[in-house]
């Protein structure tokens, strides 16, 4: 028998390639997934997707969302049958600097209750202690963390003393430098405009927060907290720019957005010009009656956030993000509405990670697994007023870039 010539080998190789292209001949095993979340009801508002799907994650990214994925392709699996599977929840307003302020809770410690993969620190640190926040908290957290820099150089380190009672702490130049030098995680500046915090300084801290963002050259946002706001609230609101964030719009504290049953016209005009409305539930900033009146009159939210911190987390109103979302289910919003307000909408505002807040192919492998528990449930606002809902959401398991918090553990246990 003669040895095959080069011509014979070329002909054979070409024939094999043609057979494979035509769907004939040998096939090769499909690439495996590091993790498959199996059989849950996927809700991804970014894609108008709702249905039973398997979600495959490979190398920390969403690699497949399919009706079924062959179990043989999964190195590890999570059974999500009967559960909801959503993009990792994104909480735009939290207090997570446990080691540099009195009220912070470490984000990873919140995960079992919040089911959240991305936390935004709402002004926990200012220019003087931001580097410590970045090194001591952000660098060692498995959770994804972004931040607003407090216009006060001391951040919330002086709690419960108001951080801008002494206006000298509101240093626009130092804040601008901090924003500019930390653009990987910083979204802009945070200011708290409440009489007990600003004292006699009115909206000067807000003006300095805007100045800091503009000096930084980053096109960042200002997140402005209101409660018992100083002076004429309409003047404060008119100072905000398109893209800035007004948080705590549904509070019943003093000089706020709904007065004598009516939403201040300046608030509705601000929303029209692009000021964003963030819920910011917290320990004293969410009232069912105020929220209902405001929403009916057009002051609807862009994002639902928890404003979770030590004080808030110990109150009967329980401002963990799934529980806060449940309160808006009780107000008549759909699952898609509330999940969008805690995934794709805040992720778009953050704007630093492509496809964050989605389960699109190539998105970060951040997934929240939730249980929708149906039946009457009593929900409290921050004034301890009850509402009866028809269902509530509960965190079941959380996955950050393909690595679950808890089982199944992967080998090696690589976690960002």
C-alpha positions in Angstrom: 0.0 0.0 0.0 1.5 3.4 -1.0 2.0 6.2 1.4 -0.5 9.1 0.9 0.8 11.9 -1.1 0.5 15.6 -0.2 -2.2 15.9 -2.8 -4.2 13.1 -1.2 -4.0 14.7 2.3 -5.2 18.0 0.9 -8.2 16.4 -0.8 -9.1 14.5 2.4 -8.8 17.6 4.6 -11.0 19.6 2.2 -13.6 16.9 2.1 -13.7 16.7 5.9 -14.1 20.5 6.2 -16.9 20.4 3.6 -18.7 17.7 5.5 -18.5 19.6 8.8 -19.8 22.8 7.1 -22.7 20.7 5.6 -23.6 19.4 9.1 -22.2 15.9 8.4 -19.3 14.0 9.8 -17.7 14.4 13.3 -18.9 17.0 15.7 -17.0 18.5 18.7 -18.2 18.9 22.3 -19.7 22.3 23.0 -17.7 24.5 25.3 -18.7 24.1 29.0 -20.1 26.8 31.3 -18.6 27.6 34.7 -22.1 27.9 36.1 -25.6 27.3 34.9 -28.6 28.7 36.7 -31.3 26.3 35.7 -35.0 26.5 35.2 -35.9 29.9 36.8 -38.3 32.5 35.5 -35.9 35.0 33.9 -37.0 38.7 34.1 -34.7 41.0 32.2 -36.4 44.4 31.5 -33.5 45.5 29.3 -34.6 42.9 26.8 -38.3 42.8 27.5 -37.6 39.2 28.5 -39.7 37.1 30.8 -39.9 33.3 30.7 -38.4 30.1 31.9 -34.7 30.0 30.9 -31.4 28.5 31.7 -28.6 31.1 32.2 -25.0 30.0 31.4 -22.0 32.0 32.7 -18.5 31.5 31.4 -15.3 33.4 32.5 -17.4 35.8 34.5 -19.8 36.8 31.7 -23.3 35.9 30.6 -22.6 33.4 27.8 -26.1 32.0 27.1 -29.7 32.5 28.0 -31.6 29.6 26.5 -34.8 27.5 27.1 -32.5 24.7 28.1 -28.8 24.1 28.4 -27.5 20.5 28.3 -26.6 19.6 32.0 -23.4 18.0 30.7 -22.1 21.4 29.7 -22.4 22.8 33.3 -19.4 22.5 35.6 -21.7 23.7 38.4 -25.4 24.3 38.6 -27.9 26.2 40.7 -31.5 24.9 40.7 -33.7 28.0 40.3 -37.0 26.3 39.6 -39.9 28.2 41.1 -37.7 31.3 41.6 -37.1 34.5 39.7 -33.8 35.1 38.0 -32.9 38.7 37.3 -29.8 40.8 36.4 -27.9 41.5 39.6 -29.7 44.1 41.6 -28.2 47.6 41.6 -28.7 49.8 44.6 -28.0 53.4 43.7 -28.2 54.7 47.3 -26.5 52.8 50.2 -24.2 53.5 53.1 -21.5 50.8 53.2 -18.4 52.4 54.7 -18.5 50.4 57.9 -15.0 51.4 59.0 -15.1 55.1 58.3 -18.6 56.2 59.4 -20.9 55.3 62.2 -23.7 54.0 60.0 -22.1 51.9 57.3 -22.7 48.2 56.8 -20.2 46.2 54.8 -21.8 45.4 51.4 -20.9 41.7 51.5 -22.7 41.4 54.8 -25.8 42.8 53.3 -25.9 40.3 50.4 -28.0 37.6 52.1 -30.7 40.1 52.8 -30.4 42.3 49.8 -29.6 40.0 46.9 -27.7 42.9 45.5 -24.5 42.7 43.4 -23.8 46.4 42.9 -23.8 49.0 45.7 -23.4 52.8 45.3 -22.0 54.5 48.4 -24.0 57.7 48.8 -21.4 60.1 50.3 -20.0 57.9 53.0 -16.6 59.4 52.4 -15.3 62.8 51.6 -12.0 64.1 50.2 -10.1 63.5 53.4 -11.1 59.8 53.8 -12.0 58.7 50.4 -8.7 56.9 49.8 -9.2 54.9 52.9 -12.7 54.0 51.7 -11.3 52.8 48.4 -8.5 50.8 49.9 -10.2 49.4 53.0 -13.7 48.8 51.7 -13.8 48.7 47.9 -10.7 46.7 47.3 -11.6 43.9 49.7 -15.3 43.6 48.8 -16.6 40.9 46.6 -19.6 43.2 45.8 -19.3 45.7 43.0 -19.0 49.2 44.5 -19.3 52.7 43.1 -19.5 56.0 45.1 -20.5 59.6 45.3 -17.9 61.7 47.1 -19.5 63.8 50.0 -19.0 67.5 49.5 -17.9 67.6 53.1 -14.3 66.6 53.4 -15.1 64.4 56.4 -18.0 62.5 54.8 -20.2 60.9 57.4 -17.4 60.3 59.9 -18.9 62.9 62.2 -22.3 61.3 62.4 -24.7 62.3 64.1 -23.2 65.8 63.8 -24.2 67.4 60.4 -21.2 67.2 58.1 -21.9 70.7 56.6 -23.0 72.6 59.7 -19.5 74.1 59.4 -19.4 75.3 55.9 -15.6 75.1 55.9 -15.9 71.4 55.4 -17.7 71.9 52.1 -14.5 72.2 50.0 -15.3 72.2 46.3 -11.6 72.1 45.2 -10.7 69.1 47.3 -13.9 67.3 46.3 -13.2 68.0 42.6 -9.8 66.6 42.9 -11.1 63.4 44.5 -13.7 63.0 41.8 -11.2 63.5 39.0 -8.6 61.1 40.5 -11.1 58.3 41.1 -13.1 58.1 38.0 -13.0 54.3 38.0 -15.6 54.2 40.8 -16.8 57.8 41.4 -20.1 59.0 39.9 -20.0 62.6 41.2 -20.7 64.4 44.5 -23.3 63.9 47.3 -24.8 66.6 49.4 -27.4 66.3 52.2 -29.8 69.3 52.3 -31.6 69.0 55.6 -31.8 71.7 58.2 -30.2 69.5 60.9 -27.3 68.8 58.6 -26.6 72.2 56.9 -27.5 74.4 59.9 -27.6 78.0 58.7 -25.9 77.4 55.5 -29.0 76.9 53.3 -28.2 75.5 49.8 -24.6 76.7 49.8 -23.4 73.0 50.2 -25.5 72.1 47.1 -23.9 75.0 45.2 -20.5 73.8 46.2 -21.3 70.2 45.2 -22.2 71.3 41.7 -19.1 73.5 41.6 -17.0 70.5 42.5 -18.4 68.3 39.8 -18.0 71.0 37.2 -14.4 71.7 38.3 -13.5 68.0 38.1 -14.2 68.0 34.3 -15.8 64.6 34.6 -19.4 65.4 33.7 -20.4 63.7 36.9 -23.7 64.0 38.7 -24.8 65.5 42.0 -27.0 63.4 44.3 -29.0 65.7 46.5 -30.7 64.4 49.6 -33.7 66.3 50.8 -35.6 65.9 54.0 -36.7 68.9 56.0 -35.0 71.1 53.4 -33.8 74.6 54.2 -35.5 77.7 52.8 -37.7 77.6 49.7 -37.5 74.0 48.4 -38.4 75.3 44.9 -35.2 77.3 44.9 -33.2 74.2 45.8 -34.8 72.1 43.1 -34.3 74.8 40.5 -30.6 74.7 41.2 -30.3 71.0 40.1 -29.1 70.3 36.6 -30.4 67.7 34.1 -28.8 64.4 35.1 -28.5 65.3 38.8 -30.3 63.0 41.2 -32.9 64.1 43.8 -33.2 61.4 46.5 -35.9 61.0 49.2 -38.8 62.5 47.2 -41.4 60.5 49.2 -40.4 61.5 52.7 -42.9 63.0 55.1 -40.2 65.0 56.9 -40.9 68.8 57.1 -40.3 70.8 54.0 -40.5 68.2 51.3 -41.9 67.5 47.8 -45.6 67.2 48.7 -47.2 70.1 50.6 -50.9 70.3 51.4 -51.4 67.3 49.3 -49.9 68.8 46.2 -46.5 68.2 44.5 -44.5 71.4 44.2 -44.6 72.5 40.6 -40.8 72.9 40.6 -40.4 69.2 41.2 -42.5 68.3 38.1 -40.6 70.8 36.0 -37.3 69.4 37.3 -38.3 65.9 36.2 -39.3 67.2 32.7 -35.8 68.8 32.3 -34.0 65.6 33.2 -33.5 65.6 37.0 -33.6 62.0 38.1 -35.8 60.8 40.9 -34.4 58.2 43.3 -36.5 56.6 46.1 -33.9 56.4 48.9 -36.1 54.6 51.4 -33.8 54.8 54.5 -34.9 55.2 58.1 -37.2 58.1 57.6 -37.6 58.9 54.0 -40.5 56.8 52.7 -44.2 57.4 53.4 -46.8 55.4 51.5 -49.3 58.3 51.4 -46.8 60.8 50.2 -45.5 58.3 47.5 -48.9 57.6 46.3 -49.9 61.3 46.0 -46.6 62.2 44.3 -46.7 59.4 41.8 -50.4 60.0 40.9 -49.4 63.7 40.2 -46.5 62.7 38.0 -43.5 62.6 40.3 -42.6 59.1 39.4 -39.3 57.4 40.3 -36.5 56.6 38.0 -34.7 54.3 40.4 -35.7 52.4 43.6 -33.0 52.4 46.2 -32.7 51.3 49.8 -30.6 53.9 51.5 -29.7 51.1 53.8 -27.5 51.8 56.8 -27.2 50.7 60.4 -30.0 52.8 61.7 -32.4 52.0 58.9 -31.6 48.3 58.8 -32.7 48.0 62.5 -36.1 49.7 61.9 -39.4 47.8 61.4 -39.6 49.1 57.9 -36.7 46.9 56.9 -35.1 48.8 53.9 -33.4 45.9 52.2 -33.8 46.3 48.5 -36.1 43.3 47.8 -38.4 44.5 50.6 -38.4 48.0 49.3 -39.3 46.7 45.8 -42.1 44.8 47.4 -43.6 48.1 48.7 -43.9 49.3 45.1 -45.6 46.1 44.2 -48.1 47.0 46.9 -48.5 50.4 45.2 -49.6 48.7 42.0 -46.3 48.5 40.0 -45.5 45.4 38.0 -42.5 43.0 38.6 -41.0 44.3 35.4 -41.4 48.0 36.6 -39.7 47.4 40.0 -36.9 45.2 38.7 -36.1 47.7 35.9 -35.8 50.4 38.6 -33.2 48.3 40.4 -31.3 46.9 37.5 -31.0 48.5 34.0 -32.1 52.0 35.1 -29.5 52.6 37.9 -26.9 50.7 35.8 -27.4 53.2 33.0 -27.0 56.1 35.4 -23.7 54.5 36.6 -22.6 54.2 33.0 -19.2 52.6 33.7 -19.7 48.9 32.9 -21.0 47.8 29.5 -24.3 45.8 29.8 -24.4 46.1 33.6 -27.9 45.6 34.9 -28.8 43.1 32.1 -28.5 39.4 31.2 -27.5 40.2 27.7 -24.7 38.0 26.2 -21.4 39.5 27.2 -22.8 41.2 30.3 -21.1 40.8 33.7 -22.2 37.5 35.2 -24.1 39.3 38.0 -27.4 37.5 38.8 -29.9 37.8 41.6 -32.2 34.8 42.4 -35.3 35.9 44.2 -38.4 34.3 45.5 -41.8 35.9 45.0 -43.9 34.8 48.0 -47.6 35.3 47.2 -50.2 36.0 49.8 -51.2 38.9 52.1 -48.2 40.6 53.7 -48.0 43.7 55.9 -45.4 46.3 54.8 -44.4 49.3 56.9 -43.2 52.7 55.7 -40.8 54.7 57.8 -43.6 56.3 59.8 -44.7 52.7 60.7 -47.9 53.1 58.6 -48.9 49.7 57.3 -50.0 48.6 53.8 -51.1 45.1 52.9 -49.5 43.8 49.8 -50.3 40.7 47.8 -46.8 39.4 47.5 -43.2 40.2 48.5 -39.7 39.5 47.2 -37.1 37.6 49.2 -33.4 37.2 48.3 -32.5 33.5 47.7 -29.0 33.6 46.2 -26.6 36.1 44.6 -24.0 35.6 41.9 -21.3 38.2 41.2 -19.3 37.7 37.9 -20.2 34.0 37.9 -19.1 33.3 41.5 -22.0 32.5 43.9 -22.1 33.9 47.4 -22.2 30.4 49.0 -22.7 27.1 47.4 -21.8 25.8 44.9 -18.2 26.8 45.6 -15.8 26.7 42.7 -12.3 25.4 42.5 -10.1 27.3 42.6 -12.2 29.8 44.6 -11.4 32.8 42.4 -13.4 35.9 43.3 -13.0 39.5 42.2 
